[in-house]
Amino acid sequence: MMVDDQIPTSALLEIKIGDAIGQDAVHGRVAKIEIQETDEFLQFLFNIESGEQIVVRKLKQIC
């Protein structure tokens, strides 16, 4: 699965350890997932088995 800031947050939340993901030239299986939250953003940090990291930053929807 290719990931970027256009993918729905719900789809990002469904990604599990062991899933294959990619972004630009970085791709591989997920080894660790961190989600950081600020007042404005949700930031998804996907650590890949190769040691690389994919970062996806989503603007929070404020109703």
C-alpha positions in Angstrom: 0.0 0.0 0.0 1.4 3.4 -0.9 0.9 6.0 1.8 0.9 9.8 1.8 -1.0 12.7 3.3 -4.0 12.2 0.9 -4.8 8.7 2.2 -7.7 8.7 4.7 -6.8 8.7 8.4 -9.0 5.6 8.9 -6.8 3.7 6.4 -3.6 4.8 8.1 -5.0 3.5 11.4 -5.7 0.1 9.9 -2.0 -0.5 9.0 -0.5 -3.1 11.2 3.1 -4.4 12.0 4.1 -6.7 9.1 2.1 -4.9 6.5 4.0 -3.8 3.3 3.8 -0.1 2.7 5.7 2.5 0.6 6.2 6.2 0.1 8.3 7.6 -2.8 11.5 5.5 -2.8 11.0 4.0 0.7 9.1 0.7 0.9 9.1 -2.4 3.0 7.4 -4.1 5.9 6.3 -2.2 9.0 8.3 -3.0 12.1 7.0 -0.3 14.5 4.2 2.3 14.4 4.1 5.5 16.4 1.3 8.1 16.3 2.1 11.6 17.6 -0.6 14.1 18.2 -0.5 17.9 18.4 -3.3 20.4 18.4 -3.2 20.7 14.6 -1.8 17.4 13.3 -1.7 13.6 13.6 1.7 12.3 12.6 2.1 8.7 11.7 5.7 7.3 12.0 6.1 3.9 10.3 9.5 2.3 11.0 10.4 -0.1 8.2 12.3 -3.4 8.8 15.3 -1.9 6.8 15.7 0.9 9.4 14.1 3.6 7.2 11.1 5.6 8.3 7.9 6.7 6.5 6.2 9.8 8.0 2.7 10.9 7.2 1.3 14.1 8.7 -2.5 14.6 8.7 -4.2 17.8 9.4 -6.8 17.3 12.1 -10.4 17.9 11.1 -12.0 20.4 13.4 -15.8 20.5 13.5 
